[in-house]
Amino acid sequence: MTLHQQYALDAARAAQHGVPAPPAPELNVWRVIRQALADRRRARFTRAA
């Protein structure tokens, strides 16, 4: 099952149960990447100071 198929299944189940749908997979991946880059910059800055 692909990532998109799993997301569609989870969204359909959420709709049946009346709960919010899970976040789209791509959005979460970019959020994690941005946070990792920010952490790396922060670590580099604190190490240099």
N, CA, C and O of each residue as an XYZ file, in Angstrom:
196
protein
N       0.849     -1.166      0.000
C       0.000      0.000      0.000
C       0.903      1.240      0.000
O       1.847      1.338      0.783
N       0.598      2.157     -0.872
C       1.409      3.361     -0.959
C       1.040      4.330      0.164
O       0.028      4.168      0.846
N       1.871      5.314      0.329
C       1.642      6.333      1.343
C       0.321      7.056      1.098
O      -0.423      7.330      2.040
N       0.034      7.361     -0.152
C      -1.193      8.087     -0.480
C      -2.433      7.223     -0.273
O      -3.477      7.723      0.145
N      -2.323      5.933     -0.563
C      -3.452      5.038     -0.318
C      -3.737      4.921      1.172
O      -4.896      4.913      1.585
N      -2.691      4.829      1.978
C      -2.869      4.747      3.424
C      -3.509      6.023      3.959
O      -4.382      5.975      4.826
N      -3.069      7.163      3.433
C      -3.652      8.445      3.856
C      -5.137      8.505      3.498
O      -5.951      8.947      4.309
N      -5.491      8.067      2.300
C      -6.894      8.079      1.882
C      -7.733      7.173      2.782
O      -8.854      7.526      3.147
N      -7.197      6.016      3.136
C      -7.900      5.102      4.026
C      -8.071      5.716      5.417
O      -9.154      5.640      5.997
N      -7.024      6.316      5.947
C      -7.096      6.960      7.268
C      -8.079      8.129      7.260
O      -8.821      8.322      8.223
N      -8.087      8.904      6.183
C      -9.007     10.032      6.086
C     -10.454      9.546      6.008
O     -11.342     10.148      6.611
N     -10.694      8.474      5.280
C     -12.047      7.925      5.177
C     -12.512      7.392      6.533
O     -13.659      7.603      6.926
N     -11.628      6.708      7.236
C     -11.986      6.194      8.575
C     -12.265      7.349      9.532
O     -13.200      7.279     10.329
N     -11.475      8.393      9.460
C     -11.686      9.550     10.330
C     -13.045     10.183     10.043
O     -13.755     10.577     10.968
N     -13.406     10.281      8.773
C     -14.700     10.864      8.403
C     -15.847     10.004      8.930
O     -16.865     10.535      9.373
N     -15.692      8.687      8.888
C     -16.740      7.791      9.392
C     -16.943      7.957     10.891
O     -18.062      7.845     11.392
N     -15.855      8.226     11.602
C     -15.930      8.343     13.059
C     -16.141      9.781     13.525
O     -16.263     10.035     14.723
N     -16.184     10.714     12.589
C     -16.440     12.102     12.935
C     -15.280     12.805     13.619
O     -15.486     13.737     14.397
N     -14.065     12.365     13.334
C     -12.877     13.006     13.905
C     -12.110     13.701     12.785
O     -12.312     13.377     11.614
N     -11.239     14.643     13.115
C     -10.481     15.336     12.063
C      -9.579     14.373     11.290
O      -9.067     13.396     11.836
N      -9.404     14.672     10.033
C      -8.527     13.848      9.191
C      -7.076     14.073      9.593
O      -6.731     15.150     10.079
N      -6.223     13.077      9.397
C      -4.806     13.257      9.702
C      -4.176     14.260      8.744
O      -4.702     14.489      7.655
N      -3.058     14.857      9.137
C      -2.402     15.809      8.231
C      -1.866     15.104      6.989
O      -1.535     13.918      7.023
N      -1.790     15.843      5.912
C      -1.255     15.282      4.667
C       0.195     14.871      4.878
O       0.934     15.581      5.560
N       0.622     13.756      4.318
C       1.972     13.249      4.566
C       3.089     14.212      4.163
O       4.071     14.344      4.894
N       2.965     14.875      3.036
C       4.043     15.741      2.573
C       4.258     16.931      3.502
O       5.393     17.357      3.716
N       3.180     17.464      4.047
C       3.309     18.615      4.928
C       4.105     18.265      6.175
O       4.940     19.050      6.625
N       3.847     17.091      6.732
C       4.557     16.686      7.924
C       6.040     16.452      7.639
O       6.887     16.779      8.471
N       6.357     15.899      6.492
C       7.757     15.639      6.138
C       8.529     16.943      6.061
O       9.637     17.041      6.590
N       7.955     17.949      5.407
C       8.651     19.232      5.293
C       8.788     19.911      6.637
O       9.783     20.592      6.884
N       7.807     19.741      7.516
C       7.900     20.325      8.852
C       9.065     19.698      9.617
O       9.818     20.402     10.291
N       9.209     18.396      9.515
C      10.304     17.695     10.192
C      11.653     18.132      9.623
O      12.603     18.341     10.378
N      11.744     18.271      8.309
C      12.994     18.706      7.685
C      13.351     20.121      8.135
O      14.501     20.392      8.478
N      12.366     21.024      8.133
C      12.626     22.393      8.583
C      13.100     22.421     10.029
O      14.023     23.161     10.369
N      12.465     21.608     10.889
C      12.857     21.575     12.294
C      14.270     21.019     12.451
O      15.042     21.519     13.269
N      14.614     19.994     11.679
C      15.959     19.420     11.758
C      17.012     20.436     11.317
O      18.072     20.540     11.935
N      16.724     21.179     10.256
C      17.666     22.201      9.807
C      17.817     23.311     10.841
O      18.922     23.797     11.081
N      16.709     23.707     11.449
C      16.771     24.742     12.482
C      17.581     24.258     13.680
O      18.369     25.014     14.248
N      17.388     23.002     14.062
C      18.157     22.440     15.180
C      19.642     22.397     14.848
O      20.484     22.686     15.699
N      19.956     22.040     13.623
C      21.362     21.973     13.215
C      22.011     23.358     13.238
O      23.139     23.518     13.706
N      21.277     24.366     12.721
C      21.810     25.733     12.747
C      22.001     26.213     14.180
O      23.008     26.842     14.506
N      21.032     25.912     15.027
C      21.107     26.330     16.429
C      22.305     25.675     17.114
O      23.021     26.339     17.864
N      22.531     24.397     16.872
C      23.653     23.682     17.474
C      24.980     24.253     16.973
O      25.921     24.416     17.750
N      25.053     24.554     15.684
C      26.278     25.121     15.118
C      26.554     26.508     15.706
O      27.703     26.858     15.977
N      25.488     27.293     15.899
C      25.643     28.647     16.440
C      26.104     28.589     17.891
O      26.992     29.348     18.281
N      25.529     27.715     18.689
C      25.897     27.642     20.102
C      27.305     27.076     20.270
O      28.007     27.445     21.212
N      27.722     26.194     19.381
C      29.056     25.618     19.450
C      30.117     26.664     19.077
O      31.218     26.654     19.627
N      29.783     27.564     18.143
C      30.737     28.566     17.682
C      30.889     29.701     18.706
O      31.924     30.366     18.746
N      29.889     29.913     19.506
C      29.919     31.046     20.452
C      30.760     30.755     21.675
O      30.882     31.605     22.557
